[in-house]
Amino acid sequence: MKRTRILLMISFVVLIGMVAVTAAPTAEKQYATLQTSDITTMSLEELKKSIDTLKDAVVREQDEAYKNLSQARSKGDRTAYFEAWESLNRLADYRMTSSQTEALLERILALDEPKRSEYAAWLYQISAYYKPSVTLDFSSEGENYRYSYRQQIRREPGSQITLPDSSQIRFNSTHLGVLAGWGLTPDEVTYQPGETITMSYTDQTLYAIYQSGVRFVDDLNKTDVFFEEGKVEVPTPASGDASAIFSGWYDQTTGKLITDPASYTTEGKGAFFEALWKRLAIEDVTVLYYDQTKLPTNTQIGIGFSYSNTGNVNLSGLKAVLSTQSDYVRILRDELQLGRLSAGLSSTNNSRFATKSKQQVRGEANTFRFIVSDSAPAGSVIPFTLTITNDKGDSWSHSFEVTVR
């Protein structure tokens, strides 16, 4: 009786599996049905269901074909291998055509929101022919110059894109002036530089619109000063951040650097200047292997540190010096060569590579070394100063303390 029940259960499971396979249409059958359907009269919901069913069938049969391909390769069965390969090639053709895509898009754009965006996102995912784009046309021409450049952005409709601002323009500012904005027509601003817009449902072209004048942008102080044609007063920025050293105004499109405001004269249609700041942050100072609040005496101790270039100027010729006024300390190695650190990157005293994120101090290579005298009373607080300088004579300091146990 028990064996009979088991056999009945197995037969039932096999039967259910056969029904499921039979119920799932083949990709070939589903594709043929779709090709003979009038997509202009079917409801969008019916179309979506039919196309999604085709997609599921294609994926299912592709998986099976890849499995057969692998098995045929391992067995050396050339006939089975080529059959599986032909199956994959046939399945690759079961996709929405360009004309079907256009007919569907026309119907989708006639819908109201939010159905329009919902169906457009679906069409973007299932049709290789629906990839709307925004073309950014930077082109401009005038006396003795001509620029012709376009950049294309493809995104899912409804997603967010950020338009370039003046800092991303690489054309000569003396010819163009500065970027005023982006227009649906070449002569009227529709969007501001750096504005975030929504990706459209169809292809669009935005034209860069330039204006004569000089702009001074200081990201550190969040200031943006614009002078139209006429007298230009070069700003003198100041920062409450002691680690920030102002290095001048720089126009990256022409390579012009202003360090003396009195000497500046506007050239051509204008310029776009960005404030240059040298900034360096000394972050963690690490006493290797020991608790810095309980340092032993008469023992060689290593110190490492992490630091970051938080400005927008590359720093070179970096050198670190450790000093103290304590009579209880003898510094065995007080100077470390650090080399170069690009803007926006972080490093440590012995990192092999700089990175965009903060790094941890590891190992004793290229570290400061010192000894605390055994005459230092327990609980003595010893002050240190770590100073980093560059090849221009700029310096940044960080003070810290350790305690003798």
C-alpha positions as a LaTeX table, in Angstrom:
\begin{tabular}{lrrr}
\hline
Residue & $x$ (\AA) & $y$ (\AA) & $z$ (\AA) \\
\hline
Met1 & 0.00 & 0.00 & 0.00 \\
Lys2 & 2.79 & 2.41 & 0.95 \\
Arg3 & 4.70 & 1.71 & $-2.29$ \\
Thr4 & 1.51 & 2.21 & $-4.31$ \\
Arg5 & 0.98 & 5.62 & $-2.61$ \\
Ile6 & 4.57 & 6.66 & $-3.42$ \\
Leu7 & 4.21 & 5.66 & $-7.08$ \\
Leu8 & 0.94 & 7.59 & $-7.32$ \\
Met9 & 2.61 & 10.67 & $-5.85$ \\
Ile10 & 5.53 & 10.43 & $-8.29$ \\
Ser11 & 3.14 & 10.00 & $-11.21$ \\
Phe12 & 1.19 & 13.06 & $-10.03$ \\
Val13 & 4.34 & 15.21 & $-9.82$ \\
Val14 & 5.48 & 14.09 & $-13.29$ \\
Leu15 & 2.01 & 14.84 & $-14.67$ \\
Ile16 & 2.03 & 18.35 & $-13.14$ \\
Gly17 & 5.48 & 18.96 & $-14.64$ \\
Met18 & 4.29 & 17.83 & $-18.08$ \\
Val19 & 1.24 & 20.09 & $-17.84$ \\
Ala20 & 3.47 & 23.04 & $-16.84$ \\
Val21 & 5.79 & 22.45 & $-19.80$ \\
Thr22 & 2.81 & 22.08 & $-22.15$ \\
Ala23 & 1.20 & 25.25 & $-20.74$ \\
Ala24 & 4.30 & 27.36 & $-21.33$ \\
Pro25 & 4.35 & 28.39 & $-25.00$ \\
Thr26 & 7.51 & 27.96 & $-26.99$ \\
Ala27 & 9.37 & 31.10 & $-28.00$ \\
Glu28 & 8.80 & 30.27 & $-31.68$ \\
Lys29 & 5.04 & 29.94 & $-31.22$ \\
Gln30 & 4.78 & 33.07 & $-29.08$ \\
Tyr31 & 6.87 & 35.09 & $-31.56$ \\
Ala32 & 4.70 & 33.91 & $-34.48$ \\
Thr33 & 1.58 & 34.93 & $-32.57$ \\
Leu34 & 3.04 & 38.36 & $-31.87$ \\
Gln35 & 4.04 & 38.86 & $-35.51$ \\
Thr36 & 0.50 & 38.16 & $-36.73$ \\
Ser37 & $-1.12$ & 40.37 & $-34.08$ \\
Asp38 & $-2.33$ & 43.89 & $-34.85$ \\
Ile39 & $-0.52$ & 45.90 & $-32.17$ \\
Thr40 & $-2.49$ & 49.02 & $-33.13$ \\
Thr41 & $-5.76$ & 47.48 & $-31.92$ \\
Met42 & $-4.64$ & 45.27 & $-29.02$ \\
Ser43 & $-4.77$ & 46.86 & $-25.58$ \\
Leu44 & $-1.39$ & 47.86 & $-24.17$ \\
Glu45 & $-1.92$ & 45.51 & $-21.27$ \\
Glu46 & $-2.50$ & 42.58 & $-23.66$ \\
Leu47 & 0.57 & 43.56 & $-25.67$ \\
Lys48 & 2.71 & 43.85 & $-22.58$ \\
Lys49 & 1.56 & 40.42 & $-21.38$ \\
Ser50 & 2.25 & 38.86 & $-24.80$ \\
Ile51 & 5.72 & 40.41 & $-25.13$ \\
Asp52 & 6.68 & 39.55 & $-21.56$ \\
Thr53 & 5.57 & 35.95 & $-22.20$ \\
Leu54 & 7.82 & 35.87 & $-25.30$ \\
Lys55 & 10.73 & 37.28 & $-23.29$ \\
Asp56 & 10.27 & 34.62 & $-20.57$ \\
Ala57 & 10.14 & 31.86 & $-23.20$ \\
Val58 & 13.29 & 33.13 & $-24.89$ \\
Val59 & 15.19 & 33.27 & $-21.59$ \\
Arg60 & 14.00 & 29.79 & $-20.62$ \\
Glu61 & 14.99 & 28.26 & $-23.96$ \\
Gln62 & 18.30 & 30.12 & $-24.07$ \\
Asp63 & 19.21 & 28.65 & $-20.70$ \\
Glu64 & 18.38 & 25.19 & $-22.01$ \\
Ala65 & 20.38 & 25.79 & $-25.21$ \\
Tyr66 & 23.44 & 26.95 & $-23.25$ \\
Lys67 & 23.16 & 23.82 & $-21.10$ \\
Asn68 & 22.98 & 21.63 & $-24.21$ \\
Leu69 & 25.91 & 23.51 & $-25.72$ \\
Ser70 & 28.05 & 22.85 & $-22.65$ \\
Gln71 & 27.11 & 19.17 & $-22.51$ \\
Ala72 & 27.78 & 18.69 & $-26.23$ \\
Arg73 & 31.19 & 20.35 & $-25.89$ \\
Ser74 & 32.15 & 18.11 & $-22.95$ \\
Lys75 & 31.03 & 14.98 & $-24.83$ \\
Gly76 & 32.55 & 16.02 & $-28.14$ \\
Asp77 & 29.15 & 15.71 & $-29.86$ \\
Arg78 & 29.47 & 18.05 & $-32.87$ \\
Thr79 & 25.90 & 17.49 & $-34.08$ \\
Ala80 & 24.37 & 18.37 & $-30.73$ \\
Tyr81 & 26.74 & 21.32 & $-30.41$ \\
Phe82 & 25.68 & 22.88 & $-33.72$ \\
Glu83 & 22.00 & 22.21 & $-32.98$ \\
Ala84 & 22.33 & 24.11 & $-29.69$ \\
Trp85 & 24.21 & 26.92 & $-31.44$ \\
Glu86 & 21.52 & 27.21 & $-34.14$ \\
Ser87 & 18.88 & 27.32 & $-31.42$ \\
Leu88 & 20.67 & 30.26 & $-29.78$ \\
Asn89 & 20.93 & 32.10 & $-33.10$ \\
Arg90 & 17.22 & 31.56 & $-33.78$ \\
Leu91 & 16.23 & 32.78 & $-30.32$ \\
Ala92 & 18.33 & 35.92 & $-30.81$ \\
Asp93 & 16.02 & 36.88 & $-33.69$ \\
Tyr94 & 12.88 & 36.70 & $-31.52$ \\
Arg95 & 12.81 & 40.34 & $-30.53$ \\
Met96 & 10.71 & 43.42 & $-31.10$ \\
Thr97 & 11.27 & 45.09 & $-34.46$ \\
Ser98 & 11.95 & 48.78 & $-35.08$ \\
Ser99 & 8.49 & 49.35 & $-36.62$ \\
Gln100 & 6.77 & 47.61 & $-33.70$ \\
Thr101 & 8.76 & 49.77 & $-31.28$ \\
Glu102 & 7.74 & 52.97 & $-33.04$ \\
Ala103 & 4.07 & 51.93 & $-33.14$ \\
Leu104 & 4.13 & 51.12 & $-29.43$ \\
Leu105 & 5.91 & 54.36 & $-28.53$ \\
Glu106 & 3.27 & 56.38 & $-30.37$ \\
Arg107 & 0.55 & 54.74 & $-28.31$ \\
Ile108 & 2.48 & 55.11 & $-25.06$ \\
Leu109 & 3.06 & 58.83 & $-25.55$ \\
Ala110 & $-0.69$ & 59.32 & $-25.95$ \\
Leu111 & $-1.22$ & 58.08 & $-22.38$ \\
Asp112 & $-1.54$ & 60.26 & $-19.30$ \\
Glu113 & 0.89 & 60.06 & $-16.40$ \\
Pro114 & 1.80 & 57.91 & $-14.55$ \\
Lys115 & 0.92 & 55.22 & $-17.14$ \\
Arg116 & 3.05 & 56.97 & $-19.78$ \\
Ser117 & 6.25 & 56.77 & $-17.73$ \\
Glu118 & 5.42 & 53.22 & $-16.58$ \\
Tyr119 & 5.02 & 51.86 & $-20.12$ \\
Ala120 & 7.94 & 53.91 & $-21.48$ \\
Ala121 & 10.26 & 52.40 & $-18.85$ \\
Trp122 & 8.99 & 48.94 & $-19.82$ \\
Leu123 & 9.58 & 49.61 & $-23.54$ \\
Tyr124 & 13.11 & 50.84 & $-22.77$ \\
Gln125 & 13.90 & 47.52 & $-21.08$ \\
Ile126 & 12.49 & 45.17 & $-23.73$ \\
Ser127 & 13.26 & 46.90 & $-27.05$ \\
Ala128 & 16.75 & 47.44 & $-28.44$ \\
Tyr129 & 15.30 & 50.17 & $-30.67$ \\
Tyr130 & 14.02 & 52.45 & $-27.89$ \\
Lys131 & 16.99 & 54.28 & $-26.40$ \\
Pro132 & 16.10 & 57.99 & $-26.23$ \\
Ser133 & 19.02 & 60.40 & $-26.06$ \\
Val134 & 19.85 & 63.98 & $-25.14$ \\
Thr135 & 22.50 & 65.46 & $-27.43$ \\
Leu136 & 24.52 & 68.31 & $-25.94$ \\
Asp137 & 25.73 & 70.59 & $-28.70$ \\
Phe138 & 28.73 & 72.64 & $-27.52$ \\
Ser139 & 29.39 & 74.03 & $-30.99$ \\
Ser140 & 30.11 & 77.71 & $-31.64$ \\
Glu141 & 31.83 & 79.80 & $-34.27$ \\
Gly142 & 32.98 & 83.36 & $-34.75$ \\
Glu143 & 35.71 & 85.42 & $-36.30$ \\
Asn144 & 38.85 & 83.30 & $-36.69$ \\
Tyr145 & 37.53 & 80.32 & $-34.73$ \\
Arg146 & 35.07 & 77.45 & $-34.97$ \\
Tyr147 & 34.24 & 74.75 & $-32.43$ \\
Ser148 & 32.21 & 71.69 & $-33.32$ \\
Tyr149 & 31.57 & 69.14 & $-30.59$ \\
Arg150 & 28.59 & 67.06 & $-29.47$ \\
Gln151 & 28.06 & 64.74 & $-26.54$ \\
Gln152 & 25.24 & 62.20 & $-26.37$ \\
Ile153 & 23.59 & 60.94 & $-23.19$ \\
Arg154 & 21.35 & 57.85 & $-23.21$ \\
Arg155 & 19.27 & 57.08 & $-20.14$ \\
Glu156 & 15.96 & 55.46 & $-19.26$ \\
Pro157 & 13.13 & 57.96 & $-19.78$ \\
Gly158 & 12.14 & 59.62 & $-16.51$ \\
Ser159 & 15.60 & 59.24 & $-14.96$ \\
Gln160 & 17.61 & 62.27 & $-13.83$ \\
Ile161 & 20.59 & 63.75 & $-15.71$ \\
Thr162 & 22.78 & 66.69 & $-14.72$ \\
Leu163 & 23.79 & 69.13 & $-17.41$ \\
Pro164 & 27.43 & 70.32 & $-17.64$ \\
Asp165 & 28.38 & 73.62 & $-16.04$ \\
Ser166 & 31.11 & 76.13 & $-16.91$ \\
Ser167 & 33.80 & 74.16 & $-15.08$ \\
Gln168 & 33.31 & 71.29 & $-17.56$ \\
Ile169 & 33.74 & 73.40 & $-20.68$ \\
Arg170 & 37.11 & 72.88 & $-22.33$ \\
Phe171 & 36.85 & 75.42 & $-25.16$ \\
Asn172 & 38.84 & 78.67 & $-25.17$ \\
Ser173 & 36.98 & 81.18 & $-22.98$ \\
Thr174 & 38.51 & 84.20 & $-24.74$ \\
His175 & 36.57 & 83.11 & $-27.85$ \\
Leu176 & 33.35 & 81.94 & $-26.19$ \\
Gly177 & 33.03 & 83.88 & $-22.95$ \\
Val178 & 31.22 & 81.82 & $-20.32$ \\
Leu179 & 28.39 & 79.29 & $-20.45$ \\
Ala180 & 25.04 & 81.02 & $-19.86$ \\
Gly181 & 22.96 & 77.85 & $-20.04$ \\
Trp182 & 21.37 & 75.24 & $-22.29$ \\
Gly183 & 18.59 & 75.89 & $-24.77$ \\
Leu184 & 16.07 & 73.92 & $-26.76$ \\
Thr185 & 16.89 & 76.56 & $-29.38$ \\
Pro186 & 20.38 & 77.99 & $-30.02$ \\
Asp187 & 19.44 & 81.50 & $-28.86$ \\
Glu188 & 17.40 & 81.16 & $-25.64$ \\
Val189 & 18.35 & 79.61 & $-22.30$ \\
Thr190 & 15.98 & 76.85 & $-21.17$ \\
Tyr191 & 18.11 & 75.24 & $-18.43$ \\
Gln192 & 20.83 & 76.64 & $-16.18$ \\
Pro193 & 24.40 & 75.24 & $-16.20$ \\
Gly194 & 24.62 & 72.27 & $-13.83$ \\
Glu195 & 20.83 & 71.93 & $-13.61$ \\
Thr196 & 19.34 & 68.45 & $-13.12$ \\
Ile197 & 16.61 & 67.60 & $-15.64$ \\
Thr198 & 14.39 & 64.62 & $-16.38$ \\
Met199 & 15.28 & 62.40 & $-19.33$ \\
Ser200 & 12.74 & 62.90 & $-22.11$ \\
Tyr201 & 10.71 & 60.21 & $-23.89$ \\
Thr202 & 12.16 & 61.08 & $-27.31$ \\
Asp203 & 15.48 & 62.31 & $-28.68$ \\
Gln204 & 16.28 & 65.93 & $-27.79$ \\
Thr205 & 19.12 & 68.34 & $-28.60$ \\
Leu206 & 20.24 & 71.04 & $-26.16$ \\
Tyr207 & 22.41 & 73.89 & $-27.40$ \\
Ala208 & 25.16 & 75.50 & $-25.32$ \\
Ile209 & 24.56 & 79.24 & $-25.09$ \\
Tyr210 & 27.52 & 81.47 & $-24.28$ \\
Gln211 & 27.72 & 85.08 & $-23.11$ \\
Ser212 & 30.52 & 87.61 & $-22.93$ \\
Gly213 & 31.91 & 88.31 & $-19.46$ \\
Val214 & 34.22 & 87.07 & $-16.72$ \\
Arg215 & 33.18 & 84.66 & $-13.97$ \\
Phe216 & 35.02 & 83.93 & $-10.72$ \\
Val217 & 33.90 & 80.75 & $-8.95$ \\
Asp218 & 35.19 & 79.78 & $-5.51$ \\
Asp219 & 33.96 & 76.33 & $-4.46$ \\
Leu220 & 35.54 & 76.60 & $-1.00$ \\
Asn221 & 33.60 & 79.74 & $-0.07$ \\
Lys222 & 30.62 & 78.90 & $-2.29$ \\
Thr223 & 30.81 & 82.19 & $-4.19$ \\
Asp224 & 30.13 & 82.91 & $-7.85$ \\
Val225 & 30.82 & 86.44 & $-9.13$ \\
Phe226 & 30.05 & 87.44 & $-12.72$ \\
Phe227 & 31.09 & 90.63 & $-14.50$ \\
Glu228 & 29.53 & 91.53 & $-17.81$ \\
Glu229 & 31.51 & 93.42 & $-20.40$ \\
Gly230 & 33.27 & 96.37 & $-18.82$ \\
Lys231 & 35.29 & 96.85 & $-15.67$ \\
Val232 & 36.29 & 93.66 & $-13.87$ \\
Glu233 & 37.29 & 93.63 & $-10.20$ \\
Val234 & 39.19 & 90.48 & $-9.36$ \\
Pro235 & 37.94 & 89.16 & $-5.98$ \\
Thr236 & 40.37 & 88.53 & $-3.13$ \\
Pro237 & 39.02 & 85.44 & $-1.36$ \\
Ala238 & 39.67 & 84.68 & 2.28 \\
Ser239 & 38.95 & 81.53 & 4.24 \\
Gly240 & 38.38 & 80.87 & 7.90 \\
Asp241 & 40.08 & 77.51 & 7.38 \\
Ala242 & 43.70 & 77.81 & 8.52 \\
Ser243 & 44.67 & 74.86 & 6.33 \\
Ala244 & 43.57 & 76.66 & 3.15 \\
Ile245 & 46.18 & 78.65 & 1.20 \\
Phe246 & 44.87 & 80.72 & $-1.73$ \\
Ser247 & 47.01 & 80.24 & $-4.84$ \\
Gly248 & 45.26 & 82.42 & $-7.42$ \\
Trp249 & 42.52 & 82.32 & $-10.04$ \\
Tyr250 & 42.90 & 79.85 & $-12.89$ \\
Asp251 & 41.16 & 79.55 & $-16.28$ \\
Gln252 & 41.73 & 75.96 & $-17.36$ \\
Thr253 & 40.60 & 76.61 & $-20.95$ \\
Thr254 & 43.40 & 79.12 & $-21.59$ \\
Gly255 & 45.89 & 78.21 & $-18.85$ \\
Lys256 & 45.83 & 81.80 & $-17.55$ \\
Leu257 & 46.62 & 82.23 & $-13.83$ \\
Ile258 & 45.92 & 85.43 & $-11.90$ \\
Thr259 & 48.05 & 85.92 & $-8.79$ \\
Asp260 & 48.17 & 89.72 & $-8.93$ \\
Pro261 & 44.65 & 91.24 & $-9.33$ \\
Ala262 & 46.08 & 94.61 & $-10.38$ \\
Ser263 & 47.65 & 93.09 & $-13.49$ \\
Tyr264 & 44.53 & 91.49 & $-14.98$ \\
Thr265 & 43.10 & 92.70 & $-18.28$ \\
Thr266 & 40.11 & 91.06 & $-19.96$ \\
Glu267 & 40.92 & 89.35 & $-23.24$ \\
Gly268 & 38.44 & 88.57 & $-26.00$ \\
Lys269 & 34.93 & 87.65 & $-24.89$ \\
Gly270 & 35.90 & 86.84 & $-21.32$ \\
Ala271 & 37.07 & 84.06 & $-19.04$ \\
Phe272 & 35.99 & 81.52 & $-16.44$ \\
Phe273 & 38.26 & 81.52 & $-13.40$ \\
Glu274 & 38.24 & 79.03 & $-10.53$ \\
Ala275 & 39.85 & 79.74 & $-7.16$ \\
Leu276 & 42.88 & 77.55 & $-6.48$ \\
Trp277 & 43.28 & 76.40 & $-2.88$ \\
Lys278 & 46.11 & 74.38 & $-1.40$ \\
Arg279 & 44.70 & 72.41 & 1.53 \\
Leu280 & 46.08 & 69.45 & 3.41 \\
Ala281 & 44.46 & 67.62 & 6.33 \\
Ile282 & 46.59 & 65.58 & 8.73 \\
Glu283 & 44.10 & 63.05 & 9.99 \\
Asp284 & 44.99 & 60.11 & 12.24 \\
Val285 & 48.36 & 59.97 & 14.01 \\
Thr286 & 49.00 & 56.38 & 15.02 \\
Val287 & 51.47 & 55.07 & 17.61 \\
Leu288 & 52.33 & 51.64 & 16.25 \\
Tyr289 & 51.44 & 48.66 & 18.45 \\
Tyr290 & 51.25 & 50.66 & 21.72 \\
Asp291 & 48.49 & 52.54 & 23.50 \\
Gln292 & 49.55 & 56.18 & 23.18 \\
Thr293 & 48.15 & 56.86 & 26.65 \\
Lys294 & 50.48 & 54.20 & 28.16 \\
Leu295 & 53.80 & 54.36 & 26.36 \\
Pro296 & 56.73 & 52.32 & 27.68 \\
Thr297 & 60.10 & 53.90 & 28.38 \\
Asn298 & 63.49 & 52.93 & 26.98 \\
Thr299 & 61.84 & 51.35 & 23.93 \\
Gln300 & 62.00 & 52.29 & 20.26 \\
Ile301 & 58.53 & 53.38 & 19.18 \\
Gly302 & 57.16 & 54.08 & 15.69 \\
Ile303 & 54.59 & 56.67 & 14.64 \\
Gly304 & 52.68 & 56.83 & 11.36 \\
Phe305 & 49.88 & 59.07 & 10.10 \\
Ser306 & 47.28 & 59.52 & 7.38 \\
Tyr307 & 46.71 & 62.72 & 5.42 \\
Ser308 & 44.54 & 64.02 & 2.56 \\
Asn309 & 44.82 & 66.67 & $-0.11$ \\
Thr310 & 41.50 & 68.46 & 0.47 \\
Gly311 & 42.24 & 71.32 & $-1.94$ \\
Asn312 & 42.05 & 71.53 & $-5.73$ \\
Val313 & 45.78 & 71.89 & $-6.39$ \\
Asn314 & 48.18 & 68.95 & $-6.67$ \\
Leu315 & 50.88 & 69.02 & $-3.96$ \\
Ser316 & 54.44 & 67.92 & $-4.68$ \\
Gly317 & 57.72 & 67.58 & $-2.81$ \\
Leu318 & 55.88 & 66.74 & 0.41 \\
Lys319 & 58.01 & 66.17 & 3.49 \\
Ala320 & 56.94 & 65.40 & 7.09 \\
Val321 & 58.86 & 66.45 & 10.23 \\
Leu322 & 58.18 & 65.35 & 13.82 \\
Ser323 & 59.30 & 67.60 & 16.70 \\
Thr324 & 58.89 & 67.91 & 20.47 \\
Gln325 & 60.08 & 70.21 & 23.25 \\
Ser326 & 60.20 & 67.39 & 25.80 \\
Asp327 & 63.56 & 66.62 & 27.42 \\
Tyr328 & 62.42 & 63.03 & 27.98 \\
Val329 & 62.30 & 62.18 & 24.27 \\
Arg330 & 65.02 & 61.41 & 21.79 \\
Ile331 & 63.80 & 61.29 & 18.18 \\
Leu332 & 65.75 & 58.75 & 16.13 \\
Arg333 & 64.04 & 59.56 & 12.83 \\
Asp334 & 62.34 & 62.93 & 12.57 \\
Glu335 & 61.90 & 63.39 & 8.82 \\
Leu336 & 59.96 & 61.39 & 6.19 \\
Gln337 & 59.78 & 61.95 & 2.42 \\
Leu338 & 56.20 & 61.68 & 1.12 \\
Gly339 & 56.45 & 62.79 & $-2.51$ \\
Arg340 & 53.38 & 63.94 & $-4.44$ \\
Leu341 & 49.66 & 63.87 & $-3.62$ \\
Ser342 & 47.00 & 64.81 & $-6.16$ \\
Ala343 & 43.96 & 66.88 & $-5.24$ \\
Gly344 & 41.14 & 64.84 & $-3.71$ \\
Leu345 & 43.30 & 61.85 & $-2.74$ \\
Ser346 & 44.43 & 60.39 & 0.59 \\
Ser347 & 47.55 & 58.56 & 1.68 \\
Thr348 & 49.65 & 57.53 & 4.69 \\
Asn349 & 53.32 & 57.84 & 5.53 \\
Asn350 & 53.99 & 54.48 & 3.87 \\
Ser351 & 51.13 & 53.84 & 1.41 \\
Arg352 & 52.07 & 52.44 & $-1.97$ \\
Phe353 & 49.17 & 54.19 & $-3.70$ \\
Ala354 & 46.98 & 57.20 & $-2.96$ \\
Thr355 & 43.22 & 56.55 & $-2.87$ \\
Lys356 & 40.00 & 58.56 & $-2.82$ \\
Ser357 & 39.08 & 57.28 & 0.63 \\
Lys358 & 40.95 & 57.58 & 3.92 \\
Gln359 & 43.58 & 54.88 & 4.53 \\
Gln360 & 44.75 & 53.16 & 7.71 \\
Val361 & 48.37 & 53.30 & 8.85 \\
Arg362 & 50.03 & 49.88 & 8.50 \\
Gly363 & 53.54 & 48.60 & 9.14 \\
Glu364 & 56.79 & 50.19 & 10.29 \\
Ala365 & 58.23 & 51.22 & 6.93 \\
Asn366 & 58.95 & 54.94 & 6.56 \\
Thr367 & 57.77 & 55.81 & 10.09 \\
Phe368 & 59.01 & 58.25 & 12.71 \\
Arg369 & 61.07 & 56.60 & 15.50 \\
Phe370 & 61.67 & 57.85 & 19.01 \\
Ile371 & 62.56 & 56.70 & 22.56 \\
Val372 & 61.12 & 57.92 & 25.85 \\
Ser373 & 63.76 & 58.10 & 28.57 \\
Asp374 & 63.32 & 55.82 & 31.58 \\
Ser375 & 63.73 & 58.98 & 33.68 \\
Ala376 & 60.31 & 60.22 & 32.55 \\
Pro377 & 57.85 & 60.07 & 35.48 \\
Ala378 & 54.82 & 57.82 & 35.04 \\
Gly379 & 51.90 & 59.81 & 33.71 \\
Ser380 & 54.11 & 62.39 & 31.97 \\
Val381 & 52.32 & 64.03 & 29.04 \\
Ile382 & 54.63 & 64.56 & 26.08 \\
Pro383 & 53.60 & 67.00 & 23.31 \\
Phe384 & 54.53 & 66.44 & 19.67 \\
Thr385 & 54.06 & 68.50 & 16.51 \\
Leu386 & 53.81 & 66.94 & 13.07 \\
Thr387 & 54.47 & 69.36 & 10.19 \\
Ile388 & 54.11 & 68.65 & 6.48 \\
Thr389 & 55.65 & 71.03 & 3.93 \\
Asn390 & 55.66 & 71.12 & 0.13 \\
Asp391 & 58.27 & 72.24 & $-2.36$ \\
Lys392 & 56.80 & 75.77 & $-2.40$ \\
Gly393 & 57.39 & 76.32 & 1.30 \\
Asp394 & 53.72 & 75.93 & 2.35 \\
Ser395 & 53.21 & 74.03 & 5.60 \\
Trp396 & 50.47 & 72.33 & 7.61 \\
Ser397 & 50.86 & 71.30 & 11.26 \\
His398 & 49.10 & 69.00 & 13.68 \\
Ser399 & 49.76 & 68.80 & 17.43 \\
Phe400 & 49.11 & 65.73 & 19.57 \\
Glu401 & 50.15 & 64.23 & 22.90 \\
Val402 & 51.27 & 60.88 & 24.27 \\
Thr403 & 51.41 & 59.74 & 27.90 \\
Val404 & 54.07 & 57.70 & 29.68 \\
Arg405 & 52.80 & 54.72 & 31.60 \\
\hline
\end{tabular}
